[in-house]
Amino acid sequence: MAFDIPRGVVLPLDVVDVRLDPAPHPFEVAHRVAVAANWQTEKAANPALYDGEMVLLSSLALRGRRLVGVCHAVRYSTFLYWRRHRDVSAAEHAFAHAALVTADGALLAIRMGAGTVNAGRVYFAAGSFEPIDFRDGQVDLEGNMAREVSEETGIDIAPLRHEAGYHALSQETGTVVFRRYVLPLAADEAARRVAAFVAAEPEPEIAGPVVIRGADDLPEGIMPHMAEIVRWHFSEAGRFSLPAG
């Protein structure tokens, strides 16, 4: 099977081995004309959209605690077309989350800005994998997460303590790989600093920070995958601990 991973359950991971194939994605090749037509519709609805490069998976499989996959560079317009049709037999989407845990036990998320395709939606600061996120052909999760969190919130995750491994949650809408990082700030102070960063940005990507304090504290606009991560994090199964040191 091209995609062989359990759906709807948070899975522990030791290794994420997702590689970039330089060949064109078969899905993009097969739907080039339809992608171009759909892009005109998308741009008419949201002129701020930019048809940059990202990647889509052609395979993804769980092998024990190892996630193995192959992806290809595509245009953003191809992703939007795929998202409308959800042809999960030919392509899938994957992305990473740095899940920020505050010093007082809350989660620090963001609400996307009005000019984005996910305007008003709530999740952890993140972005799709791009070709620049691959080093020697293999995905650099830490690099992707660090860039996206910094661009959207101004937070540098490099010095933060974090879990040793990762977790994954796969749904038909995509597969998210996430790792929890601990901020040395209480939730209100962390949110204040993110809000100040956003206010100073000439073209911020996000509308602002969102603090989540419990499993039932699900804000309006929260993405389905994010709601599942929140419930898991605040459950016994998601009990959070850091490695010694």
Residue pairs with C-beta under 8 A, 6 or more apart in sequence:
1 61
2 58
2 59
2 60
2 89
2 90
3 57
3 59
3 60
3 61
3 88
3 89
3 92
4 60
4 61
4 62
5 11
5 60
5 61
5 62
5 67
5 168
5 170
5 175
6 62
6 170
7 170
7 171
7 172
8 169
8 170
8 171
8 228
9 169
10 167
10 168
10 169
10 228
10 229
10 232
10 237
10 238
11 62
11 65
11 167
11 168
11 169
11 170
12 65
12 165
12 166
12 167
13 65
13 66
13 67
13 165
13 166
13 167
13 168
13 177
14 65
14 66
14 165
14 166
15 65
15 66
15 67
16 66
16 67
16 139
16 141
16 166
16 168
16 177
17 66
17 67
17 68
17 69
17 138
18 57
18 60
18 67
18 68
18 69
18 70
18 71
18 94
18 129
18 138
18 139
19 69
19 70
19 71
19 134
19 137
19 138
19 139
20 55
20 70
20 71
20 72
20 73
20 131
20 134
20 137
20 138
20 139
21 58
21 70
21 71
21 72
22 72
22 73
23 72
24 72
25 56
25 58
25 71
25 72
25 73
25 74
25 78
25 91
26 58
26 90
27 56
27 58
27 74
27 78
27 82
27 87
27 90
27 91
28 35
28 56
28 72
28 74
28 75
28 78
30 90
31 78
31 81
34 81
35 75
35 77
35 78
35 81
36 77
38 77
38 80
38 81
38 84
39 51
39 77
39 80
39 81
42 49
42 77
42 80
42 117
43 49
46 115
46 117
48 115
48 116
49 76
49 80
49 117
50 76
51 75
51 76
51 77
52 75
52 76
52 130
53 73
53 74
53 75
53 76
53 130
53 131
54 73
54 74
54 75
54 76
54 79
54 128
54 129
54 130
55 71
55 72
55 73
55 74
55 128
55 129
55 130
55 131
55 133
56 71
56 72
56 74
56 78
56 79
56 82
56 91
56 92
56 93
57 69
57 70
57 71
57 91
57 92
57 93
57 94
57 175
58 70
58 71
58 72
58 90
58 91
59 69
59 70
60 67
60 68
60 69
60 70
60 92
60 94
60 170
60 175
61 67
61 68
61 69
62 68
62 168
65 165
67 168
67 177
69 94
71 94
71 129
71 139
73 131
79 93
79 128
80 117
82 91
82 93
83 93
86 172
86 173
88 172
92 174
92 175
93 128
93 173
93 174
93 175
94 129
94 174
94 175
94 176
94 177
95 126
95 127
95 128
95 129
95 174
95 175
95 176
95 177
96 126
96 129
96 141
96 144
96 145
96 148
96 176
96 177
96 178
96 179
97 123
97 124
97 126
97 145
97 176
97 177
97 178
97 179
97 229
98 124
98 125
98 126
98 145
98 146
98 148
98 149
98 157
98 178
98 179
98 181
99 107
99 124
99 178
99 179
99 180
99 181
99 229
99 233
100 107
100 108
100 109
100 124
100 125
100 149
100 155
100 157
100 180
100 181
100 183
100 190
101 107
101 108
101 180
101 181
101 182
101 183
101 233
101 240
102 108
102 182
102 183
102 185
102 186
102 187
102 190
102 211
103 182
103 183
103 184
103 185
103 186
104 186
104 187
105 213
106 187
106 211
106 212
106 213
107 124
107 211
107 212
107 213
107 230
107 233
108 183
108 187
108 190
108 191
108 194
108 209
108 210
108 211
108 212
109 122
109 123
109 124
109 125
109 209
109 210
109 211
109 212
109 219
109 222
109 226
110 122
110 123
110 124
110 125
110 152
110 153
110 194
110 206
110 207
110 208
110 209
110 210
111 120
111 121
111 122
111 206
111 207
111 208
111 209
111 210
111 219
111 221
112 118
112 119
112 120
112 121
112 122
112 123
112 205
112 206
112 207
113 119
113 204
113 205
113 206
113 207
114 120
114 207
115 203
116 205
118 223
120 207
120 221
121 221
121 222
121 223
122 210
122 219
122 220
122 221
122 222
122 223
122 226
123 222
123 223
123 225
123 226
124 178
124 226
125 148
125 149
125 152
125 153
125 155
125 206
126 145
126 148
126 149
126 176
127 144
127 147
127 148
127 151
129 139
129 144
130 144
133 139
133 140
133 143
133 144
133 147
134 140
135 143
141 166
141 177
141 179
145 157
145 179
146 156
146 157
146 158
149 155
149 156
149 157
150 156
150 157
151 205
152 204
152 205
152 206
153 194
153 197
153 198
153 206
153 209
154 193
154 194
154 197
155 183
155 190
155 193
155 194
157 181
160 181
160 182
160 183
160 184
161 181
161 182
161 242
162 179
162 180
162 181
162 182
162 242
163 179
163 180
163 240
163 242
163 243
164 243
165 179
166 177
166 178
166 179
167 177
167 178
167 179
168 175
168 176
168 177
168 178
169 175
169 176
169 178
169 225
169 228
169 229
169 232
170 176
171 224
171 225
171 228
173 224
173 225
174 225
176 225
176 229
178 229
180 233
180 240
182 242
183 190
185 193
187 211
187 213
188 211
190 209
190 211
191 209
191 210
191 211
194 208
194 209
195 208
195 209
198 204
198 206
198 207
198 208
198 209
210 219
212 218
212 219
212 230
214 234
215 230
215 231
215 233
215 234
215 235
217 230
218 227
218 230
222 230
232 238
233 240
